[in-house]
Amino acid sequence: MKENLNNIRLSAHFMLGEFINLQKYADNMPTMQAVVNLTYGCHILLEPARQVLGPIIINSGFRCRRVNTLVGGVSNSQHLVGQAADIRPKDAQQFQRLIEFLKAHDQTDQLLTGNGWLHISWNPIATPRHDVRVGYYK
C-alpha cells in the first residue's frame, strides 16, 4: 500500500512520495484532505515555479504530528495539513530566482528562507497572508 501512495501523481512533475517520505517515516500517512491540499499547492505554486525555474526538490511536505515534533516543527505547522513544503531548486544558482518568483506570486501564504532552505505554504480556503521573511531563522 505504501508503494501505491508513493506513486500517486499530484501534478505533472510531483508525486505524493516526494512529500511524505515513507522510507524514513513509515507512519507519516496523510489524510485525504492533506493529499488534496498538497495537490492544490502543486498546481497553484510549485508547477508554475517549475515551469519558470526548472526542477524543484521537495525536502519535506506533509508531516504527521509525530514527525513534525521530531523535526522541530511548530505546533500549528501547515505541514500537518498538507499546506506547506520545504523546497529547493535542483540548480542552486536558481535559489534567489525561486525566492523572487514565490515572493511575487499572489497565492503565496508564507515564504520563509534561511541558509539554503526555503519554506513555502498555501491555503486553499483563506486569503493568502503573503507573510514573507527572507533570511528568517527559527
C-alpha positions in Angstrom: 0.0 0.0 0.0 2.8 2.4 0.8 4.3 1.9 -2.6 0.9 2.9 -4.1 0.9 6.1 -2.1 4.4 7.0 -3.3 3.3 6.6 -6.9 0.3 8.9 -6.7 0.8 11.8 -9.1 -0.2 15.2 -7.6 0.6 17.2 -10.8 2.7 16.8 -13.9 6.0 16.8 -12.1 5.3 16.0 -8.5 4.5 12.7 -6.8 3.0 12.2 -3.3 6.0 10.1 -2.3 8.2 13.3 -2.5 6.0 15.0 0.1 5.6 12.1 2.7 9.0 10.4 2.8 7.6 7.0 4.0 11.1 5.4 3.6 12.3 7.5 6.6 9.0 7.9 8.5 6.8 4.9 7.9 3.9 6.3 9.9 3.8 9.6 8.0 0.4 8.8 6.4 -1.6 11.8 5.1 -5.3 12.2 5.3 -7.3 12.5 2.1 -7.7 16.2 2.8 -3.9 16.6 3.2 -3.4 15.0 -0.2 -6.0 17.4 -1.7 -4.1 20.3 -0.1 -0.8 19.1 -1.4 -2.3 18.7 -4.9 -3.6 22.3 -4.7 -0.1 23.6 -3.7 1.5 21.7 -6.6 -0.9 23.2 -9.1 -1.0 26.7 -7.8 2.6 27.3 -6.8 5.1 24.5 -7.4 4.2 23.7 -11.0 4.3 27.4 -12.1 7.6 27.8 -10.3 9.0 24.7 -12.0 7.9 26.0 -15.4 9.9 29.1 -14.9 13.0 27.7 -13.0 13.2 24.0 -13.8 13.2 21.1 -11.4 12.4 21.6 -7.7 13.4 19.2 -4.9 10.9 18.6 -2.1 12.8 18.2 1.2 9.6 18.0 3.3 5.9 18.2 2.7 3.2 16.6 4.8 4.1 15.7 8.3 2.1 13.8 10.8 2.2 15.2 14.4 5.0 12.8 15.5 7.2 13.6 12.5 6.6 17.3 12.9 7.7 17.1 16.5 10.8 15.1 15.6 11.9 17.7 13.1 11.2 20.6 15.4 8.2 21.9 13.5 5.9 24.4 15.2 2.7 23.0 16.8 0.4 24.8 14.3 2.6 24.0 11.2 0.8 24.0 7.9 2.8 20.8 7.1 0.3 19.0 9.4 -2.5 19.6 6.9 -0.6 19.4 3.6 -0.4 23.1 3.1 3.4 23.6 3.1 6.6 22.3 1.6 10.3 22.8 2.3 11.9 23.0 -1.1 15.0 24.0 -3.1 15.7 24.3 -6.8 17.8 21.5 -8.3 20.2 24.1 -9.6 21.5 26.0 -6.5 22.1 29.1 -8.7 18.3 29.3 -9.2 17.7 29.8 -5.4 17.3 33.6 -5.5 15.1 33.4 -8.6 12.8 30.9 -6.8 12.5 33.2 -3.8 11.6 36.1 -6.1 9.1 34.1 -8.0 7.3 32.8 -4.9 7.5 36.2 -3.2 5.7 37.8 -6.2 3.1 35.0 -6.5 -0.4 36.1 -5.3 -1.1 32.6 -3.8 1.9 32.5 -1.5 0.6 32.3 2.0 4.0 32.1 3.7 7.6 32.2 2.4 10.4 31.7 4.9 14.0 31.3 3.9 17.3 30.6 5.6 20.7 29.5 4.7 20.0 27.1 1.8 16.4 26.3 2.7 13.0 27.7 1.6 9.6 27.0 3.3 6.5 27.8 1.2 2.9 27.5 2.2 -0.5 27.9 0.6 -4.1 27.9 1.9 -6.9 26.8 -0.4 -9.6 28.1 1.9 -8.3 31.5 3.0 -6.9 34.7 1.6 -3.1 34.3 1.4 -1.3 36.2 4.1 1.8 37.0 1.9 3.9 36.5 5.1 7.4 36.8 3.5 10.5 36.5 5.7 13.7 36.2 3.7 16.7 35.3 5.9 14.4 34.1 8.7 15.8 31.7 11.2 13.6 29.6 13.5 
